């Protein structure tokens, strides 16, 4: 994508027939009043506990088994300064920035810099202990059967507590949450995503199902994950099995039940097409005969 001049911004527009894109748009045609920065994308309602009572056994079906039965091995890695140092956290932050920029019609890089340099509110204090309780691997899972109302209430309270921790961490000033190395990686990922946005719009149009293209406004998160993953593969050169696995985990965490499987298939097709293109270019270069002077 071309450099963004002061007279234009990146804005998100939607079409009923095509994938949503970011395009350059004069300031006078932008929204007169942008909404305030949105909160972090909520976990899909499907990952919230839902209670169903079976009269014969009074068993309660409660979703989100993984969020309740956590293991210490899934907790994020914290560096010596008490900040996230796992690449998973950086990819999650990049997704939140791209998501917010699409909703606001703003440049992801400028939005990232603005959030990094934003002044703290007077009296604001961040409890770093919440970082130890935050779980990047908390996914909505299959229903859980309980045998008492008390046990179901405990599951619901646990999920509400996890949601509060998640909201506190994801809305905190990034410098208090992420290490300098992760913030640098996040910015590189955002720059790569913006530079390759238009190219990857065409690539995404070829691999996503038709209902995603017909309803792009409802698939901002899924399409943002695809853009980030494709950019990390093509620009940053991260091995595609790692990128695909991370993208699928992000989809499990923030999107609906079908998204992880679809994103996995889309990215595998994208990588296969990349390999085919690279092979064709290599074959053509071998057929070329150098000119003798």
N, C-alpha and C positions, 0 to 999 in steps of 0.2 A: 504494500500500500504506500502511496506517495506520502511524503512528509506533510504534516498537517500545518497549514498556515494559520496565522492569527485571525484571518477572516472566515475561517470555517471550522467546524467541529465534526466529530464522528457522531452520527445519529443512527438510530435503529429504525428501520421501516419494515413493514410487513406486506406481503402480497398473498392473496388467496391461492396463487398458483406456484409461487416460487419461494425458495428459502429466504429467511430474513437475512439482510446484509447490513454492513456498516458502510455508509457512504459519506462523502464530503457534502456539506450543505451550508449555504450562506447563513450567517447569524440571523439575518432578518426573517428567515423562513423557519427558524427553530421554534420550539415551544416558548411561549412568552414567560411562563413560570414553570420551572422544573420542579418536580416533587422532591421533598427532602430525601437524603440518602436512605435507601430501603434497608430494613434489617436483614441479617443474613438469611439466605433462602431456607425456609422452614423444611424440616423433614416431612416427607410426604405423609398425608394422613394414614396411609396404609401401614406406616411404621409405628403409629401410635397405638397404645393398648385399646382394644375393643372388647367389651365384655358381653358374653352371651351366656344365659343361664339355662341349663338343662334341668328340668324339674325333677326327673327321677333321681339323679345323682347330685344335683346342685353344683355340677362342675362348671367352672367359669372359664371361658376361652379368652385368653389374653395374649395379644401379639407382643412382639419385641422380646423374644427370649434372650437374644444376645445382649441386649442392654441391661438385662437384670442379672444374668449369669456371666459377669465379666471375669476375665482372668488377668492376672498381673502382667502376663506376657504381652497383652495387647495394649498396654498403656503407652503413650507416646514417649519418645526419648527426649530428655531434658539435658541441656548442657550445664556447665559449671556455674553459669550466671543465672540459671533457673529459667531458661527460655527454650522453646521448641527448637530442636536441631534436626528433625526428621524431614526428608524431602516430601513425605506425604503432607506435612503441614503447609509447605510452600505451595504445593499444587492445589490444596484446598483454598488457600488465601487467593491464589490467582483466579480460581473459579469464582469466588465471591466478588472479586473486582470486575471480572468480565460480565458477570450476571448483573451487577449494579450498573455498569456502564451502558448495557443494553436497555435497561429500564429507564435510565436518565437521558440517553442519547448523548453521552459524553465520551471522551477519549479515555480508554482504560489506563493508559500510562499516566495521564494527567490526574485521573481519579486516584490512582495508586500513590502518586507523589503528594497529592493533597491530603490523603489520609495519613501518610507517613509524617508529614510536617504539621498536622493539625495540632493546635494548642489544646492542652488538657483543660477540662472544666475545673473551675475552682473547687477544691475539696475532694476531687476525684481520687479514689484509692483503689488499686487493683490487687486482689488477693491472689498471689502466685500459687497458693496451695490448690487453686482450682485447676491449674495446668496438670497437676498430678492426677486429678480426678477425671480429666477430660479424656474421652476415648475416641480416637479417630476410626476405630474399627467397630463402632456400634451400628449395627444394621438391623433393619426390621426382619424378623425371622418368622418361622411357622408358628401357629397358635400354641399356646401353653395351657395345659389343663391344671386347674387348681381345684381343691376340694372344699374350700371354705371362703366365705365372703371376706374374712380377715386377711387371708393369704392374697386374695385378689386386690384388696385395698393396699396391701404392702407393695405389690407389684406396680400399682398405679402411682403410689407416692414415689417409688424409686424412679419411675420414668419421668415424673414431673421434676424431680431433683436433677436428673441428668439433663433435661431440657433447659433448666435454669443455668446450669454450669456451662452448657454449650452456648447459650445466648451471651453470657458474661464474657467468655473467652473470645468468641468471634466478633464481638462488638468493641473489644478493648483496643487501645492504641497499639498498633502493630509492633512498635519498638519495645513494648513491655512483654510481648508474647513470643516474638520470633527472633532468632539470632540474626546477626548481621549477614552471615553467610546465606541464610534462608531468604532474607529480604533481597539480597543481590540475585539469587536464583529466581525468585518470583518476578523481579523486574525483567530479567533476560527472557523469561517465558512469556511475559506480556508483550515485550517488544517483538518477539518472534511471531506471536499470534496476530498482532496488528499488521506487521509487514506481509504476512502470508494470508490475510483474511480473505481477500477477493479470490485468490487462487483456490483456497480451500472451500469456498462457497460452491465452486463448480464441482470439486471433488465430492463434497458432501451430497450435492444434488444427485450424484450418480449412485450413491450407496444407501441412503436412508430410505425407509418405506414411504409410500405415497402419502399416508395419513400424517406423517410428520411434516412433509412439505406443504400439505394443505392446511395444517394448523400450527404454523411456526410460533405464534404468540404463546401457545401453551407448551412449547418445547424449548424454551430459552435455555434452561439448564442443560438439557441433553445436547443441544447443538453447541453450547459453549464448551462442554466437555470434549466433544469431537474436535473443535477448533484447537483447543489447548493440546490435546494429544497429538494431532497431526503436526502441529508446529514444533512440538518437542522432538518428534521423530525426524522431521525433515530439516530443521534448523539447528537444534541443539545436539542432534545426533545420538540421543539416548536410545539404547537397544529397545526395539519395539516390543519384546515380551514384557519388559518392565513397564513401559508406558501403557500398554493395553491392560495389564493387571491393575495399575493404579486408576485408570479411567473407569474400569468396571467397578472397582471399589467405591469410587466417588459416586457413580450412578446408584449403587446399592444404598449409599448413605443418604443421598439427597433427592433421588428420583423415584418413580413408581416401579412396580414389580417387573414390568417387561423391559424397561430401559437397559438394565445391565446386559441382558442377552443381545439386544439389538445393537448396542454400542460395541460389544465384543465382535459381532459379525461385521459391522461397518468398518471397524479399524483393521480387521484381518483382511477384508477385501481391499482396503486402501493400501495396506502394506504389500499385498500380492500384486496390485497394479503398479506400485512403485518398483518392485523387483522386475516386473515384465518390461517396464519402460527403460530401466537401467540396462537390462540385458539387450534390448533392441538397439539402444544407443551404442553399446559396446560392440555389437556385431557390425553396425554400420561403420564405426570408426576403423574396424579391421579391414573392411572392404575398400576403404579409401586408399588409393595409391599415391604416395607423396610425389610431388612434381620434382623432376631433376632439372637443375639449372645448368 
